[in-house]
Amino acid sequence: MEFLQFLSWACIVFTVGMFSTGLTDLKKMRASKSADNVQFLPFLTTCLNNLGWLYYGILKTDGTLVLVNTIGACLQSLYILSYCHYTNDKRRVTSQTLLAGGVVCGGWLYFSVLLPQGESQLAQLGLTCSLFTISMYLSPLADLMEIVRTGSVERLSFSLTVATFLTSTSWTLYGLQLQDYYIMVFVYTVHSESIQTLTFSTLQPYFEMYSIIIFPSSIYIQYLLMTKQKQVLDILQLY
């Protein structure tokens, strides 16, 4: 239990630190009184992700998940409100925010009202959260491919990459301790991506060899983890 508590605090500290990197964008918006050079969708999708895992943590009665995602949802809401205040394209931002709100309401209705409480509800919610998080964190792979093509790491935020690496490492160990495959699968996606990014940024002269050897192996390991998701889907068909 002591090791699990240590991992819990590591997850809290590193994850809150990763979420706090958005304060840089907030400071930039306040200084320039503009949101032109700041992306809005990462704030919105991360907030949706936090709310999903918050609900999963509540159903699972996991205090670490609840605390981390409560703080994350509050920070992302702050970033969203600040962006809405400083942006000139308020109509687009408002429509995207309302759409996200509709998704949250629809998800809550499905998982809380339509699904019976119990293992099936928890399994379907965990699977949905995992798939959403995987799709969200795989989207920056386009930047990674651009780095492979150009051999330049100027588009990367090294501090954010390090924070993501530390966060994903702590959550991977936490998921292993709890034997929670939903946490393990989605965190491995983030973890493998951060390792690849760190390697490109620190060992740039060898990036071609790395992309040939390491990248396919990480995809293969990720495939092995995803087979666990298939087993869960097979179980869900019994309900």
C-alpha positions in Angstrom: 0.0 0.0 0.0 2.9 2.4 0.7 4.1 2.0 -2.9 0.6 2.5 -4.2 0.3 5.7 -2.2 3.6 6.9 -3.5 2.4 6.3 -7.1 -0.8 8.0 -6.3 1.0 11.2 -5.2 3.4 11.0 -8.2 0.4 10.8 -10.5 -1.2 13.8 -8.9 1.9 16.0 -8.9 3.1 15.1 -12.4 -0.4 15.3 -14.0 -1.3 18.6 -12.4 2.1 19.9 -13.5 1.3 18.8 -17.1 -2.1 20.5 -17.0 -0.5 23.6 -15.7 1.5 24.1 -18.8 -1.6 25.7 -20.3 -0.9 28.6 -17.9 1.8 29.7 -20.4 -0.9 30.1 -23.1 -3.1 31.9 -20.6 -0.3 34.3 -19.8 0.3 34.9 -23.5 -3.3 35.7 -24.1 -3.5 38.1 -21.2 -0.3 39.9 -22.3 -1.4 40.2 -26.0 -5.1 40.6 -25.3 -5.5 38.1 -28.1 -5.9 34.4 -28.7 -4.7 34.4 -32.3 -1.6 32.2 -31.6 -3.3 29.8 -29.3 -5.2 26.6 -30.2 -8.6 26.2 -28.7 -9.4 22.5 -29.4 -6.7 21.0 -27.1 -8.4 22.8 -24.2 -11.8 21.6 -25.1 -10.9 18.0 -25.8 -8.8 17.8 -22.7 -11.7 19.1 -20.6 -14.0 16.4 -22.1 -11.3 13.8 -21.4 -11.0 15.0 -17.8 -14.8 14.8 -17.3 -15.0 11.3 -18.6 -12.2 10.0 -16.4 -13.6 12.0 -13.5 -16.9 10.0 -13.8 -15.0 6.8 -14.2 -13.0 7.6 -11.0 -16.3 8.3 -9.2 -17.8 5.0 -10.2 -14.6 3.1 -9.4 -14.3 5.1 -6.1 -10.7 6.0 -7.0 -9.6 9.1 -5.2 -6.6 9.7 -7.3 -8.5 9.8 -10.6 -11.2 12.0 -9.0 -8.7 14.5 -7.6 -6.5 14.7 -10.7 -9.4 15.1 -13.2 -11.3 17.6 -11.0 -8.2 19.8 -11.0 -7.7 19.2 -14.7 -11.3 20.0 -15.6 -11.2 23.2 -13.6 -7.9 24.3 -15.2 -9.2 23.5 -18.7 -12.5 25.4 -18.0 -10.3 28.4 -17.0 -8.4 28.2 -20.3 -11.6 27.8 -22.3 -13.2 30.9 -20.6 -10.1 32.9 -21.1 -9.9 31.9 -24.8 -13.6 32.8 -25.2 -12.9 36.2 -23.7 -9.9 37.1 -25.9 -10.8 35.5 -29.2 -12.2 37.4 -32.1 -14.0 34.4 -33.5 -16.5 34.0 -30.7 -19.2 32.4 -32.8 -17.0 29.4 -33.8 -15.7 28.9 -30.3 -19.2 29.1 -28.8 -20.6 26.6 -31.2 -17.7 24.2 -30.5 -18.2 24.6 -26.7 -22.0 24.0 -27.0 -21.3 20.9 -29.1 -18.9 19.6 -26.4 -21.6 20.3 -23.8 -24.1 18.3 -25.8 -21.6 15.4 -25.9 -21.2 15.6 -22.1 -25.0 15.6 -21.6 -25.5 12.7 -24.0 -22.7 10.7 -22.4 -24.1 11.3 -18.9 -27.6 10.3 -20.1 -26.3 7.1 -21.7 -24.0 5.9 -18.9 -26.1 7.1 -15.9 -29.7 6.5 -17.1 -29.7 4.0 -19.9 -27.0 1.6 -18.7 -27.7 -0.5 -15.6 -25.3 0.1 -12.7 -22.5 -2.4 -12.2 -19.6 -4.0 -14.0 -21.1 -3.4 -17.5 -21.5 0.3 -16.9 -17.9 0.6 -15.6 -16.5 -1.4 -18.4 -18.2 0.5 -21.2 -17.3 3.9 -19.6 -13.6 2.8 -19.2 -13.5 1.6 -22.8 -15.0 4.8 -24.1 -12.6 7.0 -22.1 -9.6 4.9 -23.2 -10.5 5.1 -26.9 -11.2 8.9 -26.7 -7.9 9.5 -24.9 -6.0 7.4 -27.4 -7.5 9.3 -30.3 -6.7 12.6 -28.6 -3.1 11.8 -27.9 -2.4 10.1 -31.3 -3.3 13.3 -33.2 0.1 14.9 -32.5 1.7 12.0 -34.4 1.4 14.2 -37.5 3.9 16.6 -36.0 6.1 13.6 -35.2 6.1 12.5 -38.8 6.9 16.0 -39.8 10.0 15.9 -37.5 11.0 12.6 -39.1 10.7 14.1 -42.6 12.5 17.4 -41.9 14.9 16.4 -39.1 13.9 19.5 -37.1 12.5 19.6 -33.6 11.6 23.3 -33.6 7.9 22.6 -33.4 8.2 20.6 -30.2 7.7 21.8 -26.6 10.4 20.0 -24.8 9.1 20.9 -21.3 5.6 19.6 -22.2 7.1 16.4 -23.6 9.1 15.8 -20.4 6.0 16.5 -18.3 4.0 14.1 -20.4 6.7 11.4 -20.1 6.8 11.6 -16.3 3.0 11.7 -16.1 2.5 8.7 -18.3 5.2 6.7 -16.5 3.6 7.2 -13.1 0.1 6.4 -14.4 1.5 3.2 -16.2 2.9 2.0 -12.9 -0.3 3.0 -11.1 -2.5 1.1 -13.6 -0.2 -2.0 -13.2 -0.6 -1.9 -9.5 -4.4 -1.7 -9.8 -4.6 -4.2 -12.7 -6.7 -1.6 -14.5 -6.3 -2.3 -18.2 -8.1 0.9 -19.3 -5.6 3.1 -17.5 -2.7 0.9 -18.8 -3.8 1.0 -22.5 -4.4 4.7 -22.9 -1.4 5.7 -20.8 0.9 3.4 -22.9 -0.2 5.3 -26.0 0.9 8.6 -24.4 4.0 7.0 -22.9 5.2 5.6 -26.2 4.6 8.9 -28.0 6.5 10.9 -25.4 9.4 8.5 -25.5 9.5 8.8 -29.3 9.4 12.6 -29.1 12.1 12.8 -26.4 14.3 10.5 -28.4 13.9 12.6 -31.5 14.7 15.8 -29.6 17.7 14.5 -27.8 19.2 12.1 -30.3 18.2 14.0 -33.5 21.2 12.8 -35.6 20.1 9.2 -35.2 16.3 9.8 -35.8 16.2 7.8 -39.0 17.6 4.6 -37.4 15.3 5.2 -34.4 12.2 5.5 -36.6 13.1 2.2 -38.4 13.8 0.2 -35.2 11.9 1.6 -32.3 8.7 3.0 -33.7 7.4 -0.2 -35.2 8.1 -2.1 -32.0 6.1 0.4 -30.0 3.2 0.1 -32.3 3.4 -3.7 -31.9 3.4 -3.5 -28.1 0.5 -1.1 -28.3 -1.3 -3.7 -30.5 -0.7 -6.3 -27.8 -2.2 -4.0 -25.2 -5.2 -3.3 -27.4 -6.0 -7.1 -27.5 -7.0 -6.6 -23.9 -9.6 -4.1 -25.1 -10.9 -6.7 -27.6 -11.3 -9.2 -24.7 -13.3 -6.5 -22.8 -15.5 -6.0 -25.9 -16.2 -9.7 -26.0 -17.2 -9.7 -22.4 -19.5 -6.7 -22.9 -21.4 -8.7 -25.6 -22.5 -11.1 -22.9 -24.5 -8.2 -21.3 
